Amino acid sequence: MGHAMLRVLPEIADLNLTGALTSPGNAAVGRDVGELIGAAALGLRVSSDRDVALKSAQVAIDFTLATAVSENLRACERHRCALVIGTTGLSDDTRAQLLASAARLPVLVAPNMSLGVAVLDKLAALAARALSAEFDVEIVDLHHRDKADAPSGTALRLGETIAAARGVELSKSAILSREGNVGVRERGTIGFAVVRAGDDVGEHTVLFGGPGESLSLTHRATDRRIFARGALRAARWLTRQPPGLYGIQDVVA
């Protein structure tokens, strides 16, 4: 995602790169960021020091690992820097930290930075409110073989949206696995199906299956640059916001 954002950044004239961060020991440390994507040198080198990378930043974008988000958030607080987080699989402790930090700086958290997925989320809420509990809900999550978490953050977000629209808690209505003789499906439940294969960038389908009819809403990603564009647009939007916790849906509102 870092490379994708470097390639897309020139499309947005009013954003300037002031720092680039990677983990210690990464081969990119000390290299010019332009050279990483086969472009001309930009005179800006990759650092493994958060304070160096954030020194001149107004907003940072985090596509790291869930275990790194807590320290990244603390660094942004030190530099009074807004933060866009696209990392998934965050722990409950990190989520609590996000809420506390959002009282002091703008923070946007989105498991999927695609603007199309943000619209899918809104459509799923609309369908969930319009269709009764007679319509079963299945969320199908398809990704490349190397994706570590399942269901994806996007699939879980869709589930949370649908559950909220129906006035229930996802934790009490989700079906995350099926094996053996599981019996007849209970009304009002939200099922998840996970596929991990090949190099598929990402596809999410929300299926509403009712008596005599069904409705499917699908978003299919074919190029990772859509996530980079969404993250950069979110970063530009976030610099104009007061402290608070935001989502990608706020950007497309």
Summary of the structure (lengths in Angstrom):
residues: 253
radius of gyration: 19.6
end to end distance: 24.5
largest distance: 62.6
contacts: 756
relative contact order: 0.17
helix: 37%
strand: 21%
